[in-house]
Every structure is written in C-alpha cells, then in structure tokens.
Amino acid sequence: MRNSMLAGLLVVTAGCSSIRSVDHSQAGWRITTDTVDLFVTKNGAHMAPVRFCTNTADPVQPYYISPWQNEGLKDLPDPVLVPLRGDFFCMPFGANAEAVGGEKHTGHGEPSYAKWRFVDVKRDSGVATLTLALETAVRQGKITKRIHLVDGQNAVYTTHVIEGYSGQMPPPPIAN
C-alpha cells in the first residue's frame, strides 16, 4: 500500500469547536471562531457556507450553495448534486460510462457524495483540527480529511490523506 497526502490552502479562519448541525437541508458539522463560521456536509464533505469576518458589520460568505438545496429534489442525475456547494474533494475526477476493471466512477468520484464519518475535533496550541474519514467501496481505500483552523489567521488549511488504493487513477488537481 502506498500512502499519499494532498494539501490545499483555502481562504477562511481559525476554529475552536465542532458540533453536529444542519445547513440548507444537509447534515454535517460546524466549526466556529470569533471571526469564522464554517460548515461541512456529511454527504461528500462539502465545505459551505463559510462566513468570514463574523465579528464585523459586514461578514463575507464567498462559497456557492446550489439553489435546490432546500427544495427536497430527488433523483438528481449525479449524486454530487445532492450536497453541491463550496469546496469538496474529488477522486477520481472524470466519469467512465462503462466499467473498467470492475469499477465505474461518477464524474467527481465517490468521495464527493458518500457519507463521511466524524472522527474528532482537537485544539492544540491555537490550532483547531476537524477530522473526517471515508472508506470507499468502488475502489477500496480510506481517505482522511482534516480541516485546520489557526487562531488569528484568515485561512483554512485542508489535508487529504489517501491510503490503501492501488491501480491507475488521475489525482485531483492541487491548487497553486
């Protein structure tokens, strides 16, 4: 087995607590600080809404949330459309119409829609870390997602550790 780690930097801020929550009809977890309110969905671990500058008269909420979230739509053409919002992890990226090697993937891959599991939230030396995990079925393996929020910073640091996968798969793009 080969382990890989992908990291990205997103604009957001430090967090200190995690609670189960529902936002725009999606269950998930919310972490907050004095300046940021961040929500992550259970289905697909999509990150949004995220509100920055919550301690000001003009908070900023940059991430998109699909307009059908509160409409109770069923039978959407792709399961990623159910929680669709903000930022989420894709693997593999690109659907295959016919199974290849016994695997058939959706356009954004199983991590973009499957139910993630809450692992924990920790706070250490001014850094809060929310950890989620997903064991995939289409291609067996495990993904651990960590959202790191640092006191005094307007940034969200995310890491995805991928374990147990074998075979060819295009990696998701990494932000520059």
C-alpha positions as CSV (number, residue, x, y, z in Angstrom):
1,M,0.0,0.0,0.0
2,R,1.2,3.5,-0.8
3,N,0.1,6.5,1.2
4,S,-0.3,9.9,-0.4
5,M,-1.1,13.3,1.0
6,L,-2.6,16.1,-0.8
7,A,-2.8,19.6,0.7
8,G,-4.5,22.8,-0.2
9,L,-5.0,26.3,1.2
10,L,-8.4,27.9,1.2
11,V,-9.4,31.3,2.5
12,V,-11.0,31.1,5.9
13,T,-10.1,31.4,9.7
14,A,-9.4,29.6,13.0
15,G,-12.0,27.4,14.7
16,C,-12.3,26.0,18.2
17,S,-15.4,23.9,18.4
18,S,-17.3,21.3,16.3
19,I,-21.0,20.4,16.6
20,R,-23.4,18.4,14.5
21,S,-25.6,20.7,12.6
22,V,-27.9,21.0,9.5
23,D,-27.5,23.8,6.9
24,H,-29.5,24.2,3.7
25,S,-31.1,20.7,4.3
26,Q,-27.7,18.9,4.7
27,A,-26.5,17.3,7.9
28,G,-22.9,17.9,8.8
29,W,-20.6,19.6,11.3
30,R,-20.0,23.3,12.1
31,I,-16.8,24.8,13.5
32,T,-16.6,28.4,14.5
33,T,-14.2,31.1,15.9
34,D,-14.8,34.7,16.8
35,T,-14.3,35.6,13.1
36,V,-15.3,32.5,11.1
37,D,-18.3,30.1,10.9
38,L,-17.6,27.0,8.7
39,F,-20.0,24.2,7.8
40,V,-19.0,20.8,6.3
41,T,-21.7,18.4,4.9
42,K,-21.8,14.7,6.0
43,N,-22.6,13.7,2.4
44,G,-19.5,14.5,0.3
45,A,-17.8,16.6,3.0
46,H,-18.6,19.8,1.0
47,M,-17.4,22.9,2.8
48,A,-20.0,25.8,2.7
49,P,-21.4,28.0,3.9
50,V,-18.3,29.6,5.3
51,R,-18.7,33.1,6.7
52,F,-15.6,35.2,7.3
53,C,-15.3,38.4,9.4
54,T,-18.3,37.4,11.6
55,N,-17.1,39.8,14.2
56,T,-17.7,42.8,11.9
57,A,-20.8,44.5,10.5
58,D,-20.0,43.1,7.0
59,P,-19.3,39.3,7.1
60,V,-18.2,37.7,3.9
61,Q,-19.7,34.4,2.5
62,P,-17.8,33.6,-0.7
63,Y,-18.7,29.9,-1.3
64,Y,-21.6,29.0,-3.6
65,I,-24.5,26.8,-2.4
66,S,-26.7,25.2,-5.1
67,P,-30.1,26.8,-5.1
68,W,-32.0,23.5,-5.0
69,Q,-30.7,22.6,-1.5
70,N,-34.0,23.3,0.3
71,E,-36.3,22.0,-2.4
72,G,-36.2,18.3,-1.5
73,L,-35.4,17.2,-5.0
74,K,-35.0,13.5,-5.6
75,D,-33.4,11.5,-8.5
76,L,-30.8,14.1,-9.4
77,P,-28.7,12.9,-12.4
78,D,-25.4,12.8,-10.3
79,P,-25.2,12.2,-6.6
80,V,-22.7,15.1,-6.2
81,L,-25.6,17.4,-6.9
82,V,-27.4,16.5,-3.7
83,P,-24.9,18.3,-1.3
84,L,-23.4,20.5,-4.0
85,R,-21.7,23.6,-2.5
86,G,-18.4,25.3,-1.9
87,D,-15.3,23.2,-1.8
88,F,-15.1,19.4,-1.8
89,F,-12.6,16.6,-2.6
90,C,-12.8,14.7,-5.9
91,M,-11.2,11.3,-6.7
92,P,-11.0,10.1,-9.3
93,F,-12.0,13.1,-11.4
94,G,-13.9,12.1,-14.6
95,A,-16.7,9.5,-15.0
96,N,-16.5,6.3,-17.0
97,A,-19.6,5.2,-18.9
98,E,-18.5,1.6,-18.9
99,A,-16.9,-0.2,-16.0
100,V,-13.1,-0.6,-16.3
101,G,-11.5,-3.3,-14.2
102,G,-14.8,-3.8,-12.5
103,E,-15.0,-0.1,-11.4
104,K,-17.5,2.5,-12.6
105,H,-16.9,6.1,-11.2
106,T,-19.1,9.1,-11.2
107,G,-17.9,12.4,-12.5
108,H,-16.4,13.6,-9.2
109,G,-15.8,10.2,-7.6
110,E,-17.3,8.5,-4.6
111,P,-15.7,11.0,-2.0
112,S,-17.8,13.8,-3.5
113,Y,-21.2,12.3,-2.4
114,A,-20.6,9.4,0.0
115,K,-21.3,9.7,3.8
116,W,-18.2,10.8,5.7
117,R,-17.7,9.9,9.3
118,F,-16.8,12.3,12.1
119,V,-13.5,11.2,13.8
120,D,-12.8,14.1,16.1
121,V,-12.0,17.7,16.7
122,K,-8.9,18.8,18.6
123,R,-7.5,22.0,19.7
124,D,-3.7,22.4,20.4
125,S,-1.5,25.5,20.6
126,G,-4.0,27.7,18.8
127,V,-4.8,25.2,16.1
128,A,-8.2,23.5,15.8
129,T,-8.5,20.4,13.6
130,L,-11.7,18.8,12.5
131,T,-11.0,15.2,11.2
132,L,-13.4,13.2,9.0
133,A,-12.9,9.9,7.3
134,L,-14.3,7.9,4.4
135,E,-13.8,4.3,3.5
136,T,-14.7,4.0,-0.2
137,A,-16.3,1.0,-1.8
138,V,-15.9,1.4,-5.6
139,R,-12.2,1.2,-5.2
140,Q,-11.4,0.1,-1.7
141,G,-9.3,2.5,0.4
142,K,-9.5,5.2,3.0
143,I,-9.4,9.0,2.9
144,T,-8.8,11.1,6.0
145,K,-9.8,14.8,5.7
146,R,-8.5,17.3,8.1
147,I,-9.6,20.9,8.3
148,H,-7.1,23.0,10.2
149,L,-8.0,26.5,11.6
150,V,-5.4,28.6,13.2
151,D,-6.2,31.4,15.6
152,G,-5.6,34.8,14.2
153,Q,-5.4,33.7,10.6
154,N,-7.9,34.1,7.8
155,A,-7.2,30.8,6.2
156,V,-8.5,27.2,6.3
157,Y,-5.8,24.6,5.7
158,T,-7.1,21.2,4.4
159,T,-5.3,17.9,4.0
160,H,-6.5,14.7,2.5
161,V,-4.5,11.5,3.3
162,I,-5.2,8.7,0.8
163,E,-4.4,5.1,2.0
164,G,-4.8,1.6,0.6
165,Y,-5.5,2.4,-3.1
166,S,-3.9,0.6,-5.9
167,G,-4.2,0.9,-9.7
168,Q,-4.3,3.8,-12.1
169,M,-6.2,6.9,-11.1
170,P,-5.8,10.5,-12.1
171,P,-5.1,12.5,-9.0
172,P,-7.3,15.5,-8.2
173,P,-5.9,18.9,-9.2
174,I,-3.9,20.7,-6.5
175,A,-4.4,24.4,-6.0
176,N,-1.4,26.6,-6.7
